Amino acid sequence: MDVPRGRRTLWVRPAEAQDLAELAELVEADRLPGLPAPSRRIEAAVSGAAGHTVLVARDGSGRLLGATGLRRGVGQDGTGGSIAWLHCREHPSAVAVLLRVALERLPPSALNAFDEPGPLSPYLPGLPVNDRPVTYQALHDAGFRTRHQWLCLQRPARFDERTPEEAPAVHAPRAHHVPAAAGTRAGTGPARRPQRTDLRAAPVGPAAGGPPDDPTGGMALVDLLSPGASRRCHRLQQAGYEEVDLFHSLTRP
């Protein structure tokens, strides 16, 4: 379908196999420093193996500006929908068009966004709100509100000269650890840089996380649920972890 954008038009259509290379570049542009590089998850998403309907947005010249993965039949009664992921290099028109089409295609009730891991990683659900301000604001303008929060922390390899046995342990009910990837993100511009969060002021709760099993560096995904997370996050920081971003999943009442 074509969606007018001023004097120009964005074309939105289902993703096809020939979109794979450009989709990989699009997703990679949103990768935060240290997060794993996307791999077969993009191919699985485009092929439908991940259970998503993937839509791509191109401009009049054929340039890929954005893509989103939609899922129907979610929730306990199977009547809900989900904007599982959306990548667009923070292009405002692409975000607006893809959200508009997503809301037209998904059921109006029980609608969630970024509530499951996307193509970037099997470990990280949620939208990095500091690094993706355009997408985050567009979701809020569309009526979405934060449902869950996670704090993603990274421990660079330079902190991992100790063995895992020597590193201070943090015991928690849930944790996701992945090897830290080298290099920096492909996105550009000052608005694309991650911002740090003041843990003392952040609305955080008990953390789920700890030192990674891989001594070469890793990530900890902290579940922010109830009071007490500041202390546990402080222990992670003492173990050499650094904040990456706050990840939010959202819902539209």
Secondary structure as a PSIPRED ss2 file (coil, helix, strand):
# PSIPRED VFORMAT (PSIPRED V4.0)

   1 M C   1.000  0.000  0.000
   2 D E   0.000  0.000  1.000
   3 V E   0.000  0.000  1.000
   4 P E   0.000  0.000  1.000
   5 R E   0.000  0.000  1.000
   6 G C   1.000  0.000  0.000
   7 R C   1.000  0.000  0.000
   8 R E   0.000  0.000  1.000
   9 T E   0.000  0.000  1.000
  10 L E   0.000  0.000  1.000
  11 W E   0.000  0.000  1.000
  12 V E   0.000  0.000  1.000
  13 R E   0.000  0.000  1.000
  14 P E   0.000  0.000  1.000
  15 A C   1.000  0.000  0.000
  16 E C   1.000  0.000  0.000
  17 A H   0.000  1.000  0.000
  18 Q H   0.000  1.000  0.000
  19 D H   0.000  1.000  0.000
  20 L H   0.000  1.000  0.000
  21 A H   0.000  1.000  0.000
  22 E H   0.000  1.000  0.000
  23 L H   0.000  1.000  0.000
  24 A H   0.000  1.000  0.000
  25 E H   0.000  1.000  0.000
  26 L H   0.000  1.000  0.000
  27 V H   0.000  1.000  0.000
  28 E H   0.000  1.000  0.000
  29 A C   1.000  0.000  0.000
  30 D C   1.000  0.000  0.000
  31 R C   1.000  0.000  0.000
  32 L C   1.000  0.000  0.000
  33 P C   1.000  0.000  0.000
  34 G C   1.000  0.000  0.000
  35 L C   1.000  0.000  0.000
  36 P C   1.000  0.000  0.000
  37 A C   1.000  0.000  0.000
  38 P C   1.000  0.000  0.000
  39 S C   1.000  0.000  0.000
  40 R H   0.000  1.000  0.000
  41 R H   0.000  1.000  0.000
  42 I H   0.000  1.000  0.000
  43 E H   0.000  1.000  0.000
  44 A H   0.000  1.000  0.000
  45 A H   0.000  1.000  0.000
  46 V H   0.000  1.000  0.000
  47 S H   0.000  1.000  0.000
  48 G C   1.000  0.000  0.000
  49 A C   1.000  0.000  0.000
  50 A C   1.000  0.000  0.000
  51 G C   1.000  0.000  0.000
  52 H C   1.000  0.000  0.000
  53 T E   0.000  0.000  1.000
  54 V E   0.000  0.000  1.000
  55 L E   0.000  0.000  1.000
  56 V E   0.000  0.000  1.000
  57 A E   0.000  0.000  1.000
  58 R E   0.000  0.000  1.000
  59 D C   1.000  0.000  0.000
  60 G C   1.000  0.000  0.000
  61 S C   1.000  0.000  0.000
  62 G C   1.000  0.000  0.000
  63 R C   1.000  0.000  0.000
  64 L E   0.000  0.000  1.000
  65 L E   0.000  0.000  1.000
  66 G E   0.000  0.000  1.000
  67 A E   0.000  0.000  1.000
  68 T E   0.000  0.000  1.000
  69 G E   0.000  0.000  1.000
  70 L E   0.000  0.000  1.000
  71 R E   0.000  0.000  1.000
  72 R E   0.000  0.000  1.000
  73 G E   0.000  0.000  1.000
  74 V E   0.000  0.000  1.000
  75 G C   1.000  0.000  0.000
  76 Q C   1.000  0.000  0.000
  77 D C   1.000  0.000  0.000
  78 G C   1.000  0.000  0.000
  79 T C   1.000  0.000  0.000
  80 G E   0.000  0.000  1.000
  81 G E   0.000  0.000  1.000
  82 S E   0.000  0.000  1.000
  83 I E   0.000  0.000  1.000
  84 A E   0.000  0.000  1.000
  85 W E   0.000  0.000  1.000
  86 L E   0.000  0.000  1.000
  87 H E   0.000  0.000  1.000
  88 C C   1.000  0.000  0.000
  89 R C   1.000  0.000  0.000
  90 E C   1.000  0.000  0.000
  91 H C   1.000  0.000  0.000
  92 P H   0.000  1.000  0.000
  93 S H   0.000  1.000  0.000
  94 A H   0.000  1.000  0.000
  95 V H   0.000  1.000  0.000
  96 A H   0.000  1.000  0.000
  97 V H   0.000  1.000  0.000
  98 L H   0.000  1.000  0.000
  99 L H   0.000  1.000  0.000
 100 R H   0.000  1.000  0.000
 101 V H   0.000  1.000  0.000
 102 A H   0.000  1.000  0.000
 103 L H   0.000  1.000  0.000
 104 E H   0.000  1.000  0.000
 105 R H   0.000  1.000  0.000
 106 L C   1.000  0.000  0.000
 107 P C   1.000  0.000  0.000
 108 P C   1.000  0.000  0.000
 109 S C   1.000  0.000  0.000
 110 A C   1.000  0.000  0.000
 111 L E   0.000  0.000  1.000
 112 N E   0.000  0.000  1.000
 113 A E   0.000  0.000  1.000
 114 F C   1.000  0.000  0.000
 115 D C   1.000  0.000  0.000
 116 E C   1.000  0.000  0.000
 117 P C   1.000  0.000  0.000
 118 G C   1.000  0.000  0.000
 119 P C   1.000  0.000  0.000
 120 L C   1.000  0.000  0.000
 121 S C   1.000  0.000  0.000
 122 P C   1.000  0.000  0.000
 123 Y C   1.000  0.000  0.000
 124 L C   1.000  0.000  0.000
 125 P C   1.000  0.000  0.000
 126 G C   1.000  0.000  0.000
 127 L E   0.000  0.000  1.000
 128 P E   0.000  0.000  1.000
 129 V C   1.000  0.000  0.000
 130 N C   1.000  0.000  0.000
 131 D C   1.000  0.000  0.000
 132 R C   1.000  0.000  0.000
 133 P H   0.000  1.000  0.000
 134 V H   0.000  1.000  0.000
 135 T H   0.000  1.000  0.000
 136 Y H   0.000  1.000  0.000
 137 Q H   0.000  1.000  0.000
 138 A H   0.000  1.000  0.000
 139 L H   0.000  1.000  0.000
 140 H H   0.000  1.000  0.000
 141 D H   0.000  1.000  0.000
 142 A C   1.000  0.000  0.000
 143 G C   1.000  0.000  0.000
 144 F C   1.000  0.000  0.000
 145 R E   0.000  0.000  1.000
 146 T E   0.000  0.000  1.000
 147 R E   0.000  0.000  1.000
 148 H E   0.000  0.000  1.000
 149 Q E   0.000  0.000  1.000
 150 W E   0.000  0.000  1.000
 151 L E   0.000  0.000  1.000
 152 C E   0.000  0.000  1.000
 153 L E   0.000  0.000  1.000
 154 Q E   0.000  0.000  1.000
 155 R E   0.000  0.000  1.000
 156 P C   1.000  0.000  0.000
 157 A H   0.000  1.000  0.000
 158 R H   0.000  1.000  0.000
 159 F H   0.000  1.000  0.000
 160 D C   1.000  0.000  0.000
 161 E C   1.000  0.000  0.000
 162 R C   1.000  0.000  0.000
 163 T C   1.000  0.000  0.000
 164 P C   1.000  0.000  0.000
 165 E C   1.000  0.000  0.000
 166 E C   1.000  0.000  0.000
 167 A C   1.000  0.000  0.000
 168 P C   1.000  0.000  0.000
 169 A C   1.000  0.000  0.000
 170 V C   1.000  0.000  0.000
 171 H C   1.000  0.000  0.000
 172 A C   1.000  0.000  0.000
 173 P C   1.000  0.000  0.000
 174 R C   1.000  0.000  0.000
 175 A C   1.000  0.000  0.000
 176 H C   1.000  0.000  0.000
 177 H C   1.000  0.000  0.000
 178 V C   1.000  0.000  0.000
 179 P E   0.000  0.000  1.000
 180 A C   1.000  0.000  0.000
 181 A C   1.000  0.000  0.000
 182 A C   1.000  0.000  0.000
 183 G C   1.000  0.000  0.000
 184 T C   1.000  0.000  0.000
 185 R C   1.000  0.000  0.000
 186 A C   1.000  0.000  0.000
 187 G C   1.000  0.000  0.000
 188 T C   1.000  0.000  0.000
 189 G C   1.000  0.000  0.000
 190 P H   0.000  1.000  0.000
 191 A H   0.000  1.000  0.000
 192 R H   0.000  1.000  0.000
 193 R C   1.000  0.000  0.000
 194 P C   1.000  0.000  0.000
 195 Q C   1.000  0.000  0.000
 196 R C   1.000  0.000  0.000
 197 T C   1.000  0.000  0.000
 198 D C   1.000  0.000  0.000
 199 L C   1.000  0.000  0.000
 200 R C   1.000  0.000  0.000
 201 A C   1.000  0.000  0.000
 202 A C   1.000  0.000  0.000
 203 P C   1.000  0.000  0.000
 204 V C   1.000  0.000  0.000
 205 G C   1.000  0.000  0.000
 206 P C   1.000  0.000  0.000
 207 A C   1.000  0.000  0.000
 208 A C   1.000  0.000  0.000
 209 G C   1.000  0.000  0.000
 210 G C   1.000  0.000  0.000
 211 P C   1.000  0.000  0.000
 212 P C   1.000  0.000  0.000
 213 D C   1.000  0.000  0.000
 214 D C   1.000  0.000  0.000
 215 P C   1.000  0.000  0.000
 216 T C   1.000  0.000  0.000
 217 G C   1.000  0.000  0.000
 218 G E   0.000  0.000  1.000
 219 M E   0.000  0.000  1.000
 220 A E   0.000  0.000  1.000
 221 L E   0.000  0.000  1.000
 222 V E   0.000  0.000  1.000
 223 D E   0.000  0.000  1.000
 224 L C   1.000  0.000  0.000
 225 L C   1.000  0.000  0.000
 226 S C   1.000  0.000  0.000
 227 P C   1.000  0.000  0.000
 228 G C   1.000  0.000  0.000
 229 A H   0.000  1.000  0.000
 230 S H   0.000  1.000  0.000
 231 R H   0.000  1.000  0.000
 232 R H   0.000  1.000  0.000
 233 C H   0.000  1.000  0.000
 234 H H   0.000  1.000  0.000
 235 R H   0.000  1.000  0.000
 236 L H   0.000  1.000  0.000
 237 Q H   0.000  1.000  0.000
 238 Q H   0.000  1.000  0.000
 239 A C   1.000  0.000  0.000
 240 G C   1.000  0.000  0.000
 241 Y C   1.000  0.000  0.000
 242 E E   0.000  0.000  1.000
 243 E E   0.000  0.000  1.000
 244 V E   0.000  0.000  1.000
 245 D E   0.000  0.000  1.000
 246 L E   0.000  0.000  1.000
 247 F E   0.000  0.000  1.000
 248 H E   0.000  0.000  1.000
 249 S E   0.000  0.000  1.000
 250 L E   0.000  0.000  1.000
 251 T E   0.000  0.000  1.000
 252 R E   0.000  0.000  1.000
 253 P C   1.000  0.000  0.000
